[in-house]
Amino acid sequence: MAQPALLIRTKLSPPRLPRHTLARERVSALLATVREYRLAIMQAGTGYGKSTALATFALDTQKAAWYHLHADDADPQVFLHHLAYCLKTAVPQISDEPFTLLEQWELAPGNHIWTDITQSLLNEIIESTDENIFLILDDVHILPETAVSLRILNHFISYAPNNLHIILATRYPLSLPNLHRWRIRGELMTLNQEELTFTPDETAIFLQTQYNITLSPEQSALLANRVEGWPIALPLIGRRLQSGSNLEEALGHLSGSAGDLFVYLAQEVLAQHPEHVQQFLTETAVLRQMTASVCDELRQQTDSTDILTYLLENDLFIVALGDGHVRYHHLFRELLLNQLDPAITKALHLRAATLLKNKNDSKSAIYHFLAAEAYEETAVLLKTIGYRFIQSGQLDTISIWIGRIPPNILVNHPPLLSYLGDVARLRSRFEEALAWYQQAETHSRARDDHTAIGQALRGQARVYLDTVNPVQAEAVLQEALRLADDQDNRETQARLLDLLAENLLNQGHPHESEQYRAQARDLREEGPGEAELSVRVMLRTGRLEEARRLLEAQAAQEQQEPVLRPRAHRETQLLLSIILSMQGEREQAFQCAINGTARGQALRSPFITAVGHMRQGHTWLLKKDEPGAREAVRCFEKAIRISETLHVPRLKVEASWGLTQAYGFRGDLKMAQQVAEEGLALARAAGDEWVSACISLALGASFALFSEHETAVSWVSQARSAFRECGDTYGETASYLWLCLLWHQQSDHVRLARDLDDLLQRVNTYHYQFLFTRKTLMGAPDPRSLVPVLLYARENSVQTAVADSLLAAINLSKIKHHPGYQLRAHMLGPFALWRGPDPVPASEWKRQKARQLFLFFLTNRHTLWEREQITDCLWPELDPDAAERNFKIAYNALTKVLEPNRQRNAPSAFILRDGSRYGLRPEADILLDVQTFNELVAEGDRLLAQNELQALTQYQQALALYKGEFLQEYPYEEWTSTERERLFTQYLRTSERVASSLLAHEKWEDALQTAQAILNHDACWENAYRILMTAYAQMGNRAQAIRTYHRCIDNLQSELGVSPTQTTVQLWQQICEI
């Protein structure tokens, strides 16, 4: 596992303890209780020994991870890299998964999915060890309140496992969002300055053990009071007393705060050291961290190793970090810097920046250049390294650095303005990004810098491509390509060709797009990837299945190797969602949309989030009902609000497409036309003919559903022509589908035969059979509405083989008559009937006997009955003539309810009349919950011996259908009793099998719930009592198990007059012996 470039190993080692360190039992005892808390915060000012106390604790603890924060840790990438690697030191078993995510992050720009990385780290800890782990973060106060790193830390602490204990050391109070919650829950331990302050006793022990100086209790109290228990001052006092000074005299003439005392004593101590050591301290004070070699080069001397050894041996406020790195104590460094002349300080910073730049330590070089106010040198270096920081996602870092450069210098370096544009673009602040790029272009042209002009133009083009604005993108891309011709940079030219290819695709020219893409041979860093562009070409040319396979493979790969840069509308999950919606795979499409939305939120990319909401909206449209339409409108409106915040009106186009269908398919044609026209205006202004075609088709389909035939034909025909121009076979096929529905509605058989031939041929050629079998984004709300069209094709020899295969795919190969919808009937529990998606209200059943006649046919669905037999069952009290008259009235009323639009004398699609015999047509398109219940139970029985878990799933689905007894509204009709009893027994036996299986898999609560449901239906089902008793006993509730046994006795005795079987009695005895 390679060490990343931005990792500084010395941050991950606790400082070496000074020679004069007191083992403070009181503080150690407090820290020992940390294992009882999620989080401990040690808050105290500088010099109170926070780092020393925690370093002592870390050295005494086997599983401790140390992380000392610096200013650059405010950058989320830097922070997470160090967090992961420090945890690896304490838990070596952590696998490479989180580090693979981090490595990918380094190679990709933008704000990234840090939640995935933190969750991966936490999962690794959970899987790797049960031992207590202590994560110590020192100097956390250095993170600004607005830093993403602080949010990451809050998230990490919130989801930390019970064996991970986090300790934060800080000078100031921390602003962690969940701090109050942890405090209320008792998960937070605080150690403040008072706990770290030296008591008089500790003061006396320290001086005795470290300096061999004995103080009286009065002197200890005086000293502790005078230095305010400040640990950092005690070594200075110790050295002073060792030199022979008297404590009372030493303290008597001093006044001021403990801080003043430290300055006075430190200056006095410094004066006691050799002059060349003092000179070393002065010259190296500008360095945040030091090595001997750096100090030698900075001072142009060769004795730095000896001096650093001397300082460490004398505990002169220097901290060993490991690997030859050291640093001064913060207070001591401030004291040294305050003593330097400002001009000398700047000169030293400039010298340090130059030598560190030559050592390729760019970050440190930038720090020193800025400290020296060498802004020109800063800008020159940033031009060289800035792109690497953009690519590695360190956007906060690069923004802060560039922000320190005065404007009059910044304008002389246009690439830095482009970098600010990159930062804004990757955070979806597109208007701001354009402003930066345009400034960069203006200043680059003034300097006639073709390279910088090209960089600025590419940035503008990326904004237009991210917001799908092909008209404006075209001009800047062509200009950038012209400028690139003057440069010997094939990579730049290749990236531009890819961008041009994507732009042509957005304009609806996939073939020209492919030609440009063919010229770009190598993988581009900035342009869209080969797969991303290929998939969008496939989407807009109707190659849906091919695109789906590619995206699914890409999604699987991204699970292992995430692409963690924002990709606007090119996100894998969001592209996959729209393709799945077009294919009618609602559940999968919805999950992909949810994943894509979450990714946008994690990336802090409002643009991706908005696209995610729109893709969710499309999946809600697939429900093709009123609740689905309402949810879809909510999603699309949310996306529109985001687009208005981003000032990207082009983002509204896809939302307009969705809203057109959401309003139009439920009958609000005026609103549908209004949003469609708004979307079309935006799409045409952007030059996006493909989306224009999608909107036109949605509007035309809306008019078709409500019989506005002339208007519908006009819009659908426009859509068909536009899709054909774009080369989209799927859109064109969907347009043919709606035209065929329109011709069938109008009985225009000439046009129907013509277009139906094209439709079925395309469905077969391009494998669009799902348009007839599922609810799809561009298809009919109810696929059953297409069945009459297929019957027409079969009867009139129009692509007969294709029509037959489609009818067979929906199990209607034997159908002869069809009204364009399926009947769905619920008979388990309250009766309900649907014609297609629409429920049949009770008011439509003008006569209750018509309803009862239908239920009689459903119950006896496999048999034709003589009229006399039917009347004997339904009208036993009437004479034959009256019964026959009532039958005819009920029969006519029934056929009107089932097929209100059936032509007079046309045969019924559902009821068969054969002379004097009546019943359901065997091939009728009717879906019964009873039939589904039987099929699920039968499938469960078949699977039981092979795969119990799969059988359990089938059984549970069957039980979910059982809402009550069969035709519960007719409990006394003899013709219902046999079927009711059969289904009831099957329900009880299936429930018992489910409960027993749940019991075997130790799912006690689920088993209890299922067994109790059995008893709610039949209080004498003895096996259910045994299941309850066993489950209660296994859960440790022995008393409830015994009560269940006595309830069994009571119910069996009162209902049946019998006692429990010996099996139940033996189970009770076993439970009693527990």
N, C-alpha and C positions, 0 to 999 in steps of 0.2 A: 504494500500500500504506500504509494508515493506521498511525500509530504507536500501539501500545497504551498504555493509561493507566498500567500498572505499569512501563513502560520508562523508565529514567533514562539519557539519552544520555551524560552525563558519565562514566559507568562504562566506556564503550566507547572512550575516548581515552586514550592514554598520557599521563602527566603531563608538563608542560613542564619541560625540563631546567633546573636552577638555573644561574645565571650562572657560578658557580665549580664547574664539572664537569670532571673529568679524564678524557680518553679513555684507558681502561685497556686496553692492547693484550693483556695477559695474559688478562684476563677475556673480552675480545671473541673471542680465539682459542679459548677454551674453548666459548663459546656458538656459535661457527661450526661446531662438530662436532655440534650438535644434530640436523642434518639426517640423521645416520646412525642416529638412535634414534626409537623410537615415542614415548617419554616422557622428559622431563628434569625433575628436581625440584631447585629451588634452595632450600635450607633454611638459614636464618640468623636470628639475633635481629634485633630492630628496630634501625634505624640503620646496618645493614651495607651499604646501597646496593643492595638487591635490585631495588627499583623503578627506580632510576636506571640500573643495568646493563641491565635488560630494556627500559626505554624507549629507551636508546641503541641496543640491538639492533633494536628495532622500527622506529626511525626510519631505520636503515641497511638495512632489509629491505623489499623491495617488497610481499611478500605476508604481512603480519603482522596478526593480529587481537588486539585488546587487550580484556580484561575484568577490571575491578577489583571484587572481591567485597565486599559489605557484609553485615551481620547478616541482613537480610531475604532474602538469596539462599539461605538454608537452605530457604526455601519452594520446592518443585520448579517451580511455575509461573513464579515470578520468575526462577529460575535458567535455565530453558530459553528463556524469552523473550530474555534478555540473551545467552545463548550463540548463539542463532540470528541475532540481529541483529548481533552482533560478527563472526560468520563472513561475513555478507553484506557487511561493509565490506571484507574481504580478497578475497572471491570474488563480485563483483557479478552474475555470471551465474547465481547460485542463483535458481531459479524461485520462484513464490509458493506452491508446494505446502506446504512446512513451515510457512509463515506462515499459510496457511489453516487448517491443523490447530491452530496456536496461537490463532488468533482464535476458532475454535470452542470451544477449551478455556476461554477467558475467559468464554464465555457459558454454560458448563455446570458444575454442581457436582460435587464428588467427587474421588477420587484417580484419575488418568487414565492413559491409555495412553502413557506417556512413551517407551516403546520404539519406538512407531510414529514419533514425532516425531524422535527421535535417528536412527533408521534413515533417515528421509526426508532429514534434513540430510546424513548421510554419503553417501547415494546421489547427492544433488545435487552434492556435492564431487567424487565420482568422475566424474560425467558432465560436470562443468563445466570441469575443468582437470587437467592432468598436472603442473603446476608444484608446487614445494614450498610448502606453506602452514604458517605457524607460528602456533599458537593459544597466547596467553600469558594465564594466569589468575593474577592477583596477589592475595595475602592469602587463599589457599585454606584456611589454618588456621582461618578464621572459621566454616567449616562444621562443626557438631557431628558426632561419629562416627555418630550415629543418623540424621542427616539423609538424607532421600530424595535430595536433590541430590547427595550424595556417591556414592550408588548409581548415579545417572544418569551422573555423571562417569566412574565406573569402567566402566560399560557403553559409554559413548561412546569412551573410550580403547581398550577391548578390540577394538572393531570399526572403528577408524579406518583409512582406507586408507593405503598406504605413503607417500603424498606429504603426509600430514597429520602434523605433529610438534607435540606438546603440551608446553608448558613451564609448570610449576606453581611459584609462589613461595609459601613458607610459613615461618612462624616455628618451627613444631613438626613432628615426624614425622607423616605422614599415614597414615590407616587405610584404604587402598584394598585391597579383597579380592584383586585380581589382582597386587598389587605384587610378591609373591614370584615369581610365574610370569614376569613381565616381566624381573625381575632374572636369573633362571636362563637365560632365552632370550637374554640380552644385548641386550634392547630398552630398558633403563633406564639413563639417565645421571644421576648425582647431582653437584651442586655444593654443597658445604657451606660453613660459615662460614670455614673456613681459606682457601678459594679467594678469598673476598671480602675477607679481611683485607688491609689495606695493608701491603706490605713496606717495609722502610727505604728502598729505592730509590724506590718509588712515593710514599712520604711526602715525600721530598725533592723529587721532580719536581712533586708537587701544590703545595707551598708556593712553589716557584720560579715555576711557570707561572701560578698563580692569584693569588699575593700578592707576587710579586717578592722573596721571602725565600730566602736561600741558607743551607743547613745543611751542616755537615761530616758525613762518614760517621758519626762518633761521635754527633753530635747527632741525626741521623736515626734511628740505632739506638735511642738513648735515648727519643726521642719515640714511635717505633713501639712500643716495649716498654711505655712508661708508659700510652699510650692503648689498648694491646692491639690495635693496628691497626684500631681502630673508626672507620670513615669519618666518621660524623656529628660526631665530636669535632674533626676536623681544621679545618673552617672556623672554629670558635671559637678554636682555637689560632692560626690565621692572623690573625684580627682582633686578637687580643691582642698578637701579635708586631708587627703593623703599628703598634700604638699606642706601640711603643718598649720593650716589656718584654723582659727577657732570658729565654731559654728555661730556663736552669738555675734562675734565680730563680723563674720562673713555676711550674715543676714541683716544685721542691725542697720547698716547704712543704705540698704537697698529699698527702693520704693517702687510702686507700680504693680502691674499685673504679673501673673506667672509668665506670660509671653515676654514681657520686658525682661524678666529675670533670665529667661532662656537666651535672649539675644546677648545680654550682658555676659553671661557665663560662657556661651559659645565663643564669643569674641576673645574672651580671656583665655580659653582653652586653645584656640587657634594660635594665639600669640606664643604659646609654649612650644610649638612645633617648628622644625627647621624652615628656613626661608624658602628652600626649593620645594618643600611640601606645600607651603602656603601658596606659592606661585602656581603649582599644579592644580590646587583646588580652585583657584581663581580662573585659570584657563579652561578647565574642563567643566565648569558649572553649567555651561550652555547645553551640555549633552544630557538627554533624558536617560539613556543607558550607555554604558561604556564597556569597551574591551581595551586591553593594553595596546593592541595594534592601532586602534582608532585614536587613542590618546596620544600615542607616539607621533602619528601623522599630523594630528591637530597642533601639537606643541613643537613638532619638528625636533623631537628628542628621542632617546632610546631607553630611558629609565622608567617608563611607566609601569612595567611589571613590578619592579621593586617598590615603587611608591604605593601602588594599590595593595600590595602585600602588607606594607607598613600600616596603611589606613585600616585594613581589616583586622590586623593584630591589635591595633589600638582602639578598636570600636569607635572610630571617629565618624559616626552617623553615615555609615556606608552599608548597603544591603547587598549580599551576594545572591545572585539570581540563578546561578548554575551555568554551565557551559562557558565559563570565563566571563560572563556578563555581570556587571554590578550597576548599582544606581545609588545616588545620594538620598538620604531621607528628605522628604518633601520640604519640611521646615528648614533644614540645613541648606538645601539647594536654593530656596528663596532668599535665605540670609546671604549666601555667597553672591547671588545675582544682584541683590540690592547694593552690594558693596562695589560692584563694577561700574565704571563710567559707561553711559549709554553708547557712546561711539565705539568703545572697545567691545561691548557686548555684540553690537551689530557686526563688527569685523569678525569676531569669533564665530558667530552664527553663519556668516557667509563662507568662511573657511570650512566649517563643518559641513555645510551643504554641498560644497564642491567635492570634498573628498568622499562623502557618502554617495553622491551621484556617480562618481567614478567606480564605487563599489557596487553599483546597481541597486542600492537601497533607496529607491525612488521616494517612498513615503517619508522616510526620515529627511531626505534632501528637501522635499517640498516644505516640511515643517520648518527647517532652518532657513530656507529662502524667505518664507513668509515672515518668520521672526526677525530676519535682517531687513525686512521691507524691500527685498530685492524682487520687485514684482515683475520686472522684465524677464529676469532669469526664471522666475516661477512659470510665467506664461510659455516661455520657450520649452521648458521641460514638460509642461502639461500637454502641449501640442504633440509631443512624442509619445507620452504614456497614456493620454486621456482615453483613446479608443479602447485600450486594454482594460481600463477600469469600467468603461461602459459595457463592454462585452462580458466582464465578470460580474456585472450587476451591482457594483459598488457606487450606486447613483448618489447616495447621500454624501459620500466622501468627495466625489468629483464636484458636486454642486457647491459644497462648503469651500473647497479650495478655490474654484473659479470666482465664487462670491467675494473672496478676500482681495481680488485684484481690482484696482481702481478702474472706473469706466474708460478714462482717457487712454489707459494702456490696453485694456481689454479689446477695444475696437481695432487695435493694430494687429490682433491675432484672431481673425475670423473663425478658424477652426474651433476655437473655444466657444464661440457663440453657437456653432453647430452642435457642439457637445451638450450645451444647455438645451438646445432643441431636442436632441436625442433623449435627454432625461424627461423632458415634458411629454414627448410622444410616447415613451414607454410607460408613462403613468396616465395615458389617455387624456392629457391636457392639450388637445390638438390645436386649439386657437393660439395658445401660448407658444406651442412648438413652432407653428408657422411663423409667428412673429420673430422668433429667434433665428430660424433658417433664413427668413427674408432679410433680416439685419446682416447675417453672415454673408449672404449673396451680395448685398449692396457694398459692404466694405471690401469684399474679395474683388469685386469688379473694379473698385477704385484703385486697388493695388495690382490689377491685371493678373491675379493669381488663379490660373485655370484649375489647379488641383482643388483649391479651397472653394471655387465657384461650383465645381462638380460635386463636392461634398455637400454644400448647401442645397443644391438642386435635388440631389438624391434624397436628402432629408425631407424636402417639401413633397417629393413624389411619394415617399413612404407614408406621409400623412394622408395624402389623397387616396392611396391604395388602402390604407387601414380603414378609412371612412368610405371606401368604395365610391370615389368621385373621379371616374375615368377621364372625363373631358378635360379637367384641369391637370390631371396627372400627365396626359399625353404631351403637352407642350414642354413641361419641365424635363420629362424623360428624354425627349428627342434632343433638347438643348444639351442635356448632360452627356448624351451619347456622342454628340458632335464634338464636345470638348474632350471627351475621353479618347477620340481618335488621335489627338495630338500627343497623347501620353503612351509610353511603352508599359502599360499596366493592363495585362490581359484579364486579371481578376476583376478589376473595376468594370471593364467592358462586359464581362460575363454577367456580373451582378445586374448591370443595367438592362441587358437583354432579358434576363429573367423578370425584371420589374415590368418591362414593356410587354412581355408575354402575359403576365397577370392582368395588366391593364386592358389588353385586347380581350381577354376572357371576360372581364367585367363589362365590356361594351357589347358582349354577345357575339364575338368573333373567334370561336374556339379553334378553327382551322389555321387562321393567321397566327393565333397564339402559339400553336404547336410549332409553326415554322420558326418563330423567334426562339422558342425554347430549345429547339434542335440545335441552334447555334451556340447555346451555352452548355459546354461540355462538363465542366467540373462543378463540384459542390460549392455553393456560394455562402459566404458568411452572412451577408446582409439581405440577400434576396430570398424569396420564399423557397423552401426546399423542394426538391424534385417531387416527392410524394405529395406535399401539400398542394402544389400547382396541378399535378396530374389528377388528383381527386376532384378538384374544383372543375377541371375540364370535363371529367366524367359526369359530375353532377349536372352540369349545364348542357350535356349532350345526351343524356338519357341512359348512360351506362351505369345504372344504379347498382346492380349486383356486383359488378367489377369493382366499383368504388367502395362498396360496403366491405368486400373481402379485404381490400387494401387497408381500409381504415381500421377494421377489426384487428388485423395483424399489427398495424402501427400502434393501436391502443395497447395491445398486449406487450409490445416492445417498450412502450413508454412507461408501463408499470415497472419494468426492470431498469430502464434507462430514461428517466423523465427528461422531457424538453421543457426547461423551466423559464423560457422567455415568452412574453406575451406575443400572441400571433393573431390578435384581432379576430376577424371572422374566419380565420383559417384553422382555428383550434380543432384538434382531432375529434374530441367528444361532441363538439357543436356541429361539425360537418356530418358526423355519423348520425346525430339526432335527426337532422333534416332529411337525410336519405331514408332512415328507418320510418319516419313519418310518411314519406312518399310511398313507402312499401306497406304501410298500414301496421307496422309493428309498434303499437302504442307504448306498451310497458317498457320495452327496451329504449325506445326513443325518449321517453320521459326521464329515465334514469340517466341517459347520456346528457340530456339537457340540464338536469340537476347537477351532475358532475361538472359540466362546463361552467355553469353559473357559480358554483362553489370555487372553481379555479379562478374565475375572474375576481371574485371577492378576496381570495387569498393573495392574488397578485396585485391587489389594489388597482385593478384595471376596470374602470367604469364601462369602457367600451365592450370588453368581453362579457361583463356582467349583463349589460343591456342585451347583447346577442343571446346570451343564455336565457333571459326572460322571454325573448321572442320565440326561441325554440321550445320552451315550456308551453308557450301559448299555442303553438302548432299542435303539440301533443294533446292539449285539452280539446282542440277542435276535432280531433279524431273520435271523441265520444259522440259527436253529432247529436247533442241534446242541449237543453236549456242550461242546466248547471255547468256543462262543459264550456258552453259559449260565454257564460258569465266569467268563469275562471280565465278563459282565454283573453277576454277584454281586459281583465285586471292585469294580466302579464304584459300585454302589448302596451297598455297605458303606462305601466311602470318603465318599460323600455323607452317610451317617448319622453317621459320626464327626464330620464338620464341623458337622452340625446340633446334635450334643451339645455341641460346643465353644461354639457360638453360643447355646445354650439356646433353640433354636427347634424344638420337637418337631414343629410343623406341616410342617417341611421333610422329615420322614420319610415323609409320606403317599405322594408320588410314588415314592419308593424302595420302599415296601411294594408298590405296584402292580407295579413291575418285578420285585421279588423273588418275588412270587406266581407270575408266569409262569416266571421262571428255575427255580424249584424244581418247580412243577407240571408244566411241559411235559416235564421229564425223569423224572417219576414219583414224586417225593418229595411226595406229597399231604399228608402230615401237616404237614411244614414249610410247605408252601404255604398251608394253611389257617391255621396259626399267624400267619404274617406278614400274611396278608390280614385277619384279625380285628384285629390290632394297628393296621393302617393304617385299617381301617373305623372303629375307635373314635376315632382322631385326626381323621379326615375328618368324621365326624358331629359331633364336639365343635366343630369349626370351622365346621360348616354347609355343607360343600362336597359337595353331592349328586353333582356330575359326576364327581369323582375316586372317590367311593364306587361309582358305577356302573362305572367302569373296573376297579376292584379286583374287584368282583363278577363281571364278565364274565371276567376273567383266571382267577379261581378256578373258575368254571363250566366254562370251556374245558378247564382241566386235568383236571377229573373226566371230561369227555366223552372226552378222548383215551385214558383208561384204563378206559372202559366202565362208569364209575360213573354210570349213566344217570339214576337218580332224583335224586341229589344235584346232578348237572350241570344238569338241567332246572330245578331250583329256583333255583339261583344265576343262571343265564342269564336266566330269566324276570324275576327281580328287577332285573337289569341293564337289560333291555329296558324295563321300566316306568319306571325312574329316568331313562334316556336320553330317553324320550318326555316325561317331566315337564320335563326340562331343555331340550327342544326340539332335541336333538342327533340329526339324521337319520343321521349316520355311525355313531354308537354304536348306535343302534337297528337299523340295517341289519346291522352286524356281529353283533348279538345274534340277529337272524333267521337269519343264516348258520349260527351254531352250533346253533340249534334245528333247522334243516333237516338238518344232519349227524346230530344225535341221533335225529331221527325216521327217517332213512334207516338208521342203525345198528340200530334196533329194528324196522324194516319196518313202521312206523306210517304207512301210506300216506295215511290220511285227514288227519292233522295235517301230513304232509309236503306234500300238495297245497295245503292252506290257506296254510301259511307260505311255501312256495316261491313262490307267486303274489305275496305281499307282498314277498319278498326280491328277486325279479327285477325287479319293477316299480320298486322303490326304486333298485336298481343302475342301471337305465336312466335314471330321472328325474334322479338326483343325480350321475350319471357316476362311479359307484364300481366300474367294470369291473375296476380293478386288484386288487380283492379276489379275483378269480378267476385273475389272470395273474401276480401277484407275491406274495412272502412279505411280509406286512404286520404291523404291530404288534398289531392286534386280530384278524387273520384266522387261517386255518388254517396250521399249520407247513409243510404241503406243499399248494400250490394244486391239485395233481393229485388230491387226495382229494375235491375238489368235482366232478370230472368225472362220476362216477356219478349225482350229483344232477342235473346238467345233462342227462344222457341220460334220466333219469326224466322231466324236464320236457318234453323233446322228444317222448318216446314217449307222454306222457299229455296233450299239448296244453296245458301250463301255460306261458304266456308263451313260446311256441315261438320266435318271432322273436328274442327276447332270448337265449334259450338257444343258438340257432344262431349268433348273432353272437359270443357268448362262446367257443363251441367253435372257431369260425373264427379267433378272435384267438390261440388257442394251437395252431393248425394241426391241429386234431382234428375238422374238420367232417365227415369221412367215417367217423369212429369208430362202431362198433356195440357193442363190448364194452370195458369198462375196469375194472381192479381197484382203481382209486383211487391208483395210483402209476405213475411212469414207470420203465422199465428203462434203466439207463445202463451201457454196456459199453466197457471200454478194451481195445483189441486191438493197439495199437502198443506193443510191449514186453510186460511181464508182463500176463496177462489178469486183469481184475477186473470184478465185476458188482455193481450196486447196485439194490435195490428201493426206489425213492424215495430218502430220505436214508440208508437203512440198507444197509451193505455185506453181501453174501451171503458168509458164511464158507465156507472150503473144506470144512468138515465136512458142510455141507448137500448137497454133491454125493456122494450115496451111491455112485454109479457114475461112473467117469471117462468111460465111453462116453456117458453122458447129457450131460456137459459138452462132449465132442467133437461130439456131434450138434448141440448148440446153436451151436457155433462153425461147424459146416458150414452151418447155416441162415443165420447172420449173413454168412458169406463169400459165399453164393449167395442173398442176400436178395431179389433181384429175380426169382427163378425158383421155380416149384413143381417138385419132383423126384419121379419115380416111386420107390416104396419100393425096388424092385430096384436102381435106380441108386445110391440112398443106401447100401444094404447092400454093394454092390460096392466103394464107396469106403471104407467104414468097417470092413467085415468081409470083406475079399477072401479070407481064408484059410478061411472057413467055407462049408459047403454051404448051399443056399438056405433050407432049413427052419430050420436052426440060426441063420442070419443073421437071418431074419424074426423068430424068437423073441427074439433079443437086441435087435432093433430095438424091439419092443413094450415090452420091459422098460426100455430106455433112454428111450423116448419118454414112458412113464408117469412115470419118475423125473424127467425134464426138466420136465414140466408141473407137478409138485409143487414143484419148486424155484422156477419162475417165478411160480406162483400158488398158494401154500400154502393159501389160504382159499377157493379156487374150489369151488363146489358140484359134487357128482357129476353127471356128464352135461351140465354147463353148458359152452358153447363156450369155448375158450381165447381170451383177449384178444390173444395174441401169435402162436400157432401156428395156421396154417390147414390143415385136412385136407379135401381134395377127392377123395373116392373113395380111390384108392391113391396120390394125389399129396400131398406135404407141403412146407411152407415157411413163411416168416414172412408174417403178414398184411401187405399193402401199407400199411394205415392204422395198423398197430400203433405204440403210443407207446413207441418205443425210440430212445434217443440214443446214437449211436456216435461215438467219437473219430475213426474213419476217415472217416466222413461229414463231420464238421466240418472235418477236415484238408483233404479234397477241396474243400469249399465255400470255405474261406479262400484256398486256392491259386488257385482259379478266379476269385475276386473280385480277388485281387492281380493276376492276369493281365489282367483287364478294366481295372483302374485304371492299369496300368503306363504306358501311353502318355499318359494324361491327367494323372495326379498321382503321381509316383514316390514321394513320401513316404508318401502314403496306401497305396499298393501295398506299400511296405516294411513298414508296420505289419501289414497282413494276412498277409504272408509270415512275419513274425517270430512272430505268434500261431500260425500253422500249425506252424512248426518246434518251438515249445514243446510241442506235443502229441506230437511224435515221440519217444517214450521208448525206442524200440528197434524192431527189425524186427517186421513183422506176424506175430502168433501165433508168437513166437519159441520157445515151448515145443513147437511141432510143426514142426521144421525139415525133416522128411523126408516129410511128407504131400503127395502130389501135388496135392490139391485146394486147397492153400494157396500153391503156388509162383507161379502166375501173378499173383495179387493181391500177393504179397510183393514180387516183382520190380518190378511197376508202381509200387507205393508207394515202394520204395527209390529207384528212378530219379527219381521225382517229388521225393522229399526232397532228393536230391543236386542236382538242377537248381534247385530253389527255394533251397537253401542258397547255391549259386553266385550266383544273382541277388541275394540279400541281401548277400553278401560284396562283390560288385561295386558295388552301390549304396552300401554303407558306404564303400568305397574312393573312390568318386566324390565323396562328401561329406566326405572327409578324416577319417573316424572310424577311424583306423588300428588302435587296440586292438580295437575291436569287429570290424573286418574280419579281423584276425588270429585272433580267437577263433572266428569262424564258419568261416573257411577250414580251421583246424586240426580243427574238428569234422567237416568233410567228409572229411579225410584219415584221421581215426580210424575212419571207416566204410569208406573206399575209398582205400587208399594210392596208387592209380594214377590218381587224378583230377587230370590235369595242370593244369587251369585253377586249381585251388586252390593249387598251388605258385606259379603266377605271381602270384596275389593276395598270398600271403605275401611273396614277393620284393619286390613293389612296396611293400607296407606297411612292411617293414623298411627299405627304402631311403629312403622318405619320412621315416621316424622317425630317420634318420641312423645306423642300425645296418647298415652296408654288409657287415660280416663275416658277420652272421647271414643276410643276403639271399643271400650267396654259398654259405653252408653249406646253405641250403634248396635251392638249385639242384643241388648235388651229391647231396643226399638224393633229389631227384627222379630224377636219373640212376640212382642205385643201385636205387630201388624199381621204376622202369619196366623196368630191365634184368633184375632178379631175378624179377619177377612176370610180365612180358609178353615179355621178350626184345627190347624196342624201345628206341630213343633218344628224347629229347625232340624235340618239333617245332621247326621253325625259329623260330617265334614266341617260344618259351621261350628258345632259344639267343640270339636277338637281345636279349631283355630282360636276360639275364645279361651280355652284352657291354656294354650301356649302363650297367649298374650298375658293372661293372669300370672303366669310364672316368671314373666320378665322382671 
